[in-house]
């Protein structure tokens, strides 16, 4: 891969919405029915190794914040603690939320652009669950879901992209408008309504009814590749443009601050690591594995930092620990 394009295709997420035939949707469940669904789903996955069951009404704050921050469970799942649970694979690539908006929200997250691989992996899990549980399905409407926008395949295919040049050059608004016309949506890191922190954007399909899984995956894959091409063009424009020196200065200052500070907030680290990553892609900072910067920023978020430190930290202690960790680990990435 050409260096200037590295780090653009951050991760892939495949999500499937499913409901159990004969059961009310989660919004209309009583507690007894909800517990029965948790039992049915978890027993249906007994044959699948390496999954851990988390009951939301007994989960620790550390686990809850970590799972939510790492996109393995949703705030909506936590809002109905007595009614919900989640099954998480040992490697955290697959999660099955039980009694969220639908009885099952199955998802697979992998690094890079791997839509087909992620879909095949999750589809295998979905098929095994479907052998134990009868899903609500209609010949014309497809899989029946609590929200009509998920009818049909119940599939959401998403790609997380790092698009700093398109953002800096003021082109993202037009990109979002054009993608919307094609039945695609663009959101921030944490989904609908969230900001595009660190130049990160999530592109996914909106249409699930009247199209096949293969068509959805092909469309999102093609769009992600086209956006990568556009981003590379704009990165070259940053190098050769009238503001090239200012861009270089911003990237190198970010590296200087991140590796020479005593305190660092989580928001500052996201911003700095994004600018360092851009600098690496433009050849200003000599880092070959730019995805490692994403890992550092994620590990130092409030929902993960206590685990990294092995104890509960105060806000001031978190900022100090984060600065020390970032300084040490970012320096190691430079060749």
N, C-alpha and C positions, 0 to 999 in steps of 0.2 A: 504494500500500500504506500502511495506517495505520502511523504511526511506531512505535507500541508493539509492533507485530509484526515490525518490521524485524530482519533478522539471524537469524531463527529457522531458516529453511530454508537451511542453509549450502551443501550440495553433494549431488549425486546420483552414485551409482556403479552401473553395470550390469556383471555378471561372467558369463561363459559358460565352462563346463567342457567340454572336448572331448578325445577320444582317437582315435588313428589305428587303423583296422581292421588286425588281424593283428600288431600290435606289443604286447609286454608292457607293463603299466602301469609308470610311472617307477620305482617301488620295486623292480622286477624287471629293469630294463634293465642290460645291460653297457655299457661305455663306447663301444664301436663302434656299438651300436644307438642310443645317446643322440645321438651325433654325426650319425648318419644322419637322425634326426628333426629335429635343428636344421637340417640342410641342406634337408630336404623342406619344412619350414615357411617358412624364409627364402626359398627359391626360389619357393614358392607365393605369397609376398607381394612378389615382385620388381616386379609391375605396380603396386603401391601406392607412391606417392611419399611422401617425407618421413618414412620410418621408419629409425631407426638400430639396428643389431644390436650388442648387448652380450654378449660371452661372459663368463660369471661367473668363469672361471678366469684372465681377463686384465683384468678391470675394475679401475680404480683405487679406492682406499679412499674418495676424495672422491665419485666417481660412485656407488659402492655405497651409502654412507651417505645420499647425497642421494636416490637413487632409492627406497631403502627408507623413508626418513623421509617422503617425499612419496607413499607408498602405491603406487608404480609397480612395485615388486618386493617379494617377501616374504622374511623370514628363512629360510624353508624352501628357497627357490630358492638362496640364498647358501650354504646348508649342504651343497649337492652341486655344488660349483663346476665340477668336471670334466665334469659331465653336463648342465649347464643353460645357458640363454641367455635374453635378452629382446629383443624388438623394441619400441622406444618411438617414438611419433610426435613430430614436431618441436615441436608445441605441448604435448606431455606429457599430452594428454587421453586417449590410447589407449595401452595397453601389452599386449603378448602375451608372457606368461611361457611358456617352453618347458621341459618336463620338471620341473615343480613336482610337485604331487600328481597332476596329470593331464598328458598330453602338451602340452595347450594350456590356459592360463588367460587368456582374453581379457577385458579390462576397459576401460570408458570412464568417465571422471570429468569431470563438468561442474559449474559453480556453480549454486546454486539448486535448485529442484524442477523437474527436466526429465527425468523417467523415460522418457517416450515418445521424446523427442528423442535421449537417450543410447542407448536400445535400438535405435532405427532406425539410428543411426550405427554402432554396433557390429555389428548384424545384417548390415549391408552388407559389413563387413570379413569377418565369419564366412562369408558366402555366397561371397565371392571365394576365401577359403582352401579352402572345401569343394569348389570346382570343380577344384582341383588335387590335393586330398587326400581320400580316402574316410574319413569319420568312422565310428567304431564305433557302430552304431545298431541297436536292436531294435524291431520293430513294437509290442510290448506295453510294453516298459520304457523306450523312448525312447533318449536318448543314454546310452551305457554309461560309467560313471565309476569311478574308483578307490575312492571312498567312496560307499556306498549312499545317503547323504543327498542326493547330487547327481543321482541317477538321474532320468530324465524329460527335463525341459527343460534341465537343467544350469544353470539361471538363478538368480542371486542378484541381487535388486534392493534397493539400500540407499539410505537418505537420512540424511545427517548433520544433526542438529538441535541448536540452541543452546537449552537448557531451564533457565535459571537459576532462574526463579520456581518451577517445579515442584520443583526440587531444594531450594531454600531453604525452601519450605513443606512439605517432607517427603512429597511425593506420588509420587515416582518409583518407590518400591518397589511400590506398588499398581498404577501404570501398567505396570510391567514384568510383573507377575503377570497382569494382564488381557490384555496383548498376547500373552503366552506361550500363553494359552488359545485365541487366534485363529490360532496357527501362525506367530507372528512372534517375533523375538528382538531384544533390545536389548543393545548392547555399547558399550564405550568407543571412543575415537578410533582405536586400533590393533587393533580387532577383539576376538576372543574372549579373555577373561581380562584385558583391559586396563581401566584406570580411566577414569572419565568426566572427564578433565582439562578445566578451563575450562568446565564444564557442557555438554560436548559428548557427544551420544549418537548411535550408529548404529543405525537401525531397519531390519531386513531380513526377508525371508521365510525360513522354514525348510522349507516344503513345496515340492518341485520335481516330484514324481511325481503324475500324475493331475489336474494342472491345466495350463492353457495359459499361455503367456507373457503374453497379454493379461490374464488373470485375476490373475496375480501382480503385474503392474505396476499394475493398478487397485486392488488391495488395499493395496499399499504407499503409493500416491499418496493414497488416501482416509485412511489412517492418519496420514500426515504432515500432512495438512490438519487433521484432528481434533486432533492434538497441538498444532498451532499455535494453534488456538482455545482449547484448555485453557491453554496457556502464556500467552496474552494475558489470559485471565481472571485467572490467578494474578499476572500483572504488575500488573493493576489493584488486586488485593488487597494487593500490596506497597505501592503508592502510598497506599492508604487505610487500611492496617492500623495496629495499635498500634505496630509496629516500623518505621513508615515513615521516621522520622527517622534511625534506625540504618542502614537500607538506603541512604538518601541519603548519609549520612556515609561509609559504606563505599565507595560509588561515587566520591565526590568525592575521598576520600583516595587511592584507587587512581590517579586522574588526577594528583593532586599528586605522589605518589611516582614514577610512571612518567615524569613530565616534569621531575623535579628530583632525579635520583640520579646517583651517580658509578659505581656498579657494579650489575649486574642479572643474576641467573641466568636460565636459560631457563624454569625452573619458575615463578619469580617473575613473569616477563613474561607467561606464559600466564594466571596467576591475575589479575594486574593488568589485562591487556587485556580479560579476560572481565568483570570488574567495571566497567570503563570502558564496555564495550559495553552492559551492562545499564543503566548510568547514562544512556547516550545514548537507549536505547529508552524509558526512564521520563521523559525530558525534563530530566534533571539536568545532562547534559553536551551541548553543542550540536555534535554530529557527525552529518552527514547520511548519509555512506557508512560505515556501521558494519562492513561486510565488509572494509574496508581494515585494520581492527584485526586480523582473522584473518590477513591477508597479512603484516602486520608481525611478528606472533608466529611465523608459519611461517618467514619468511625469517631470523629470528634464532635458530632452533633449531640445536643443535650440528651437525646434518648439512648445514645450508645456510650457516652464518655464515662459514665459511672462503671459500666462493665469493663471498659479498657483499664480504668484506674483500679478496679477491684474494690471500690468503696464509694459511699455517697459523698459527693463533693458539694461545697457551697458554690454560689455563683462566681465568687472571686477565685476560689480554688479551681473551678472549671476553666476559667479564662487563663490562669497561670499554667495549668496542666496542658491545655490545648496549645498554648504558645510553645512550650517545651517540646511537645510531641511533634508539632508541625515543623519547628526549626530542625529538629533532628532528622525526621523522616524525609522532608523535602530535599535537604542537603544530600542525602544518600541517593536520591534519584538522578542528580546531576552527574554527568559523565566527565 
